[in-house]
């Protein structure tokens, strides 16, 4: 779904970082019979589905879409910690028994940090260069 | 013989305002219409006797001022008090309650000085009775004109004749800081901007194409100076440019050198306080700078300036409006300033810089004590003055010659024609001629060369854009100010940044930016979102521009309005 400016902002930053790390990024990936995933990042044998959410309303659909895409991890990127808490509560309501080990509810900063951590081993030189330039 | 005595007493009583009470006025009317009766004669004698007795016991010595070209008025024994014109070269201060005769004193002195000095500027801040002087001055051979701020053609930042632009820029800066009541932080910005403008217009290289205050405003708006200082300058300047823009939109206006040769009555009664401050101070600073540059020091009096209702200018309680700095600068240059005030709230520096003092009837003893203290009156004299001063009677202290305070009575305006030897019939003959010349009083000044900045004819302070977008609170169109538009522009240009970054980008103070942000959200231009920008701590407030904001900025950019 095409969201507002904050929704776009939550996707732009991970996409930009993914590209700079040399990962394969795709926006609005079609999932048959489920709709579209906002962003997918692939690399190092991992496929991450990223959904930006400002509320907890569409979380159940996000889970379905991620399953249909055979994504290794689903990252639900939210603007702030309060929304993250609400989304986590909603997830627990949907699957009270099962632990969602492959679903992460992250704020934008947390998503960027996790992205760096996940793929820094695979592209160490690029990450080092990036951190150097950031520091300078 | 008895009748002659009564007539003499009657004239004496009238001259000394002894019949000003209700009973006295009835008796005066009876004497004039049907002649004096027993009761009237008895009352007259009582009044005159009491007054003479009071004078005999008066603790104030009569002056020994019998010679001189300047006729001050009458002393207590009804003799003429005269002094030299040079006496008036020091500044003067006149204090008196409403109806004490301050304006009459100014008018009388102006008439007295008319045939001796080159020019006179009479400033009226509240009333408009100085224009009555015009026919009298005309009869005395002096052409006087009465002009308001809309007819004036003056550029406050025009460099006066013979003056170095660099030196004048410092003086003009002080003047603007003082008259616009700007914060100290703005002083350097104003000075720098003035110098840059002079350089841009080639004034520093000797050019005579001067910037106007409009150019100054535009330069300040575009500059990268301290945002608070810039906002303060713009906030003060915009109303002035809107109200008296017609007067200020000249690159070359009337020079004070030319104005100082004329008798001008400046009628500023319908003008705001900042406008009055700016025009008065600018004219004085320009004339003073010009005289200083020409080396005209310790010269005889040739410009007489009088300000009626100048309570605000001399006030000690309100130093930001005070004239005290300026009166200290304009000294020994042949300029004399007389300030008339109603209250005793007088700044010490004003008292220090005024040599001639006049104290009229005051309604408050506290007000009277301020001037009495400055004149060095004894307790006995103060007691006497509090009970015996009447309208038209002043306690006077001169700067030169007779330094002891003395009582002075200004003649009634109705007797001036007779006292000054003006032939009434001749006056009546020339009046129609005068009225025809008065229909265009600026003829003489209009002949002076001026250069108008035509681009500022229909100037508006800023892009007061009317956005037709319906707001969240209603459907009425709203108007955005310059700062709000700037803020909106940066939000549209760089969306989704924390709200703390925008004040710096828009060059607005954070406090003001907060208010602007709330206003724009209310108007439906922006939306607030919270976004976690750090791993820890509170979420930042992110500003998202909505469609009306984008449309408005797009329209502005198409119109080519620089925000």
HADDOCK unambig.tbl for C-alpha pairs under 7 A between the chains (distance, minus, plus):
assign (segid A and resid 5 and name CA) (segid B and resid 544 and name CA) 6.66 0.50 0.50
assign (segid A and resid 6 and name CA) (segid B and resid 496 and name CA) 6.80 0.50 0.50
assign (segid A and resid 79 and name CA) (segid B and resid 530 and name CA) 6.55 0.50 0.50
assign (segid A and resid 79 and name CA) (segid B and resid 531 and name CA) 4.53 0.50 0.50
assign (segid A and resid 79 and name CA) (segid B and resid 532 and name CA) 5.92 0.50 0.50
assign (segid A and resid 80 and name CA) (segid B and resid 530 and name CA) 6.37 0.50 0.50
assign (segid A and resid 80 and name CA) (segid B and resid 531 and name CA) 4.99 0.50 0.50
assign (segid A and resid 80 and name CA) (segid B and resid 532 and name CA) 4.75 0.50 0.50
assign (segid A and resid 80 and name CA) (segid B and resid 539 and name CA) 6.27 0.50 0.50
assign (segid A and resid 81 and name CA) (segid B and resid 532 and name CA) 6.95 0.50 0.50
assign (segid A and resid 107 and name CA) (segid B and resid 532 and name CA) 6.35 0.50 0.50
assign (segid A and resid 108 and name CA) (segid B and resid 532 and name CA) 6.68 0.50 0.50
assign (segid A and resid 109 and name CA) (segid B and resid 532 and name CA) 6.73 0.50 0.50
assign (segid A and resid 109 and name CA) (segid B and resid 533 and name CA) 5.90 0.50 0.50
assign (segid A and resid 109 and name CA) (segid B and resid 534 and name CA) 6.06 0.50 0.50
assign (segid A and resid 109 and name CA) (segid B and resid 535 and name CA) 6.17 0.50 0.50
assign (segid A and resid 110 and name CA) (segid B and resid 535 and name CA) 6.48 0.50 0.50
